[in-house]
Amino acid sequence: MYLLLNNMKKKKMSFSGSITSLLGKLHLRREEVVIKVNGKIVPDDSRISGSETVEIIKVIFGG
């Protein structure tokens, strides 16, 4: 799969599993990110295989 984090450089990564597992591997909290697979926002229980492009966007929040 290809991983794109916050619109930075695209990185090839070997991973197959759920969105939740990927976030754990990357030490990211689900509450702080939006995940797109092949350009579409997906739910946490979605599965990722080796051929997709996964974009993780960190959400900025505050007051």
Protein Blocks (a to p, Z undefined) as FASTA:
>chain_A
ZZdeehiacddddddddfklmmmmnopafklpccdeehiacdfklccdfkbccddddddd
dZZ
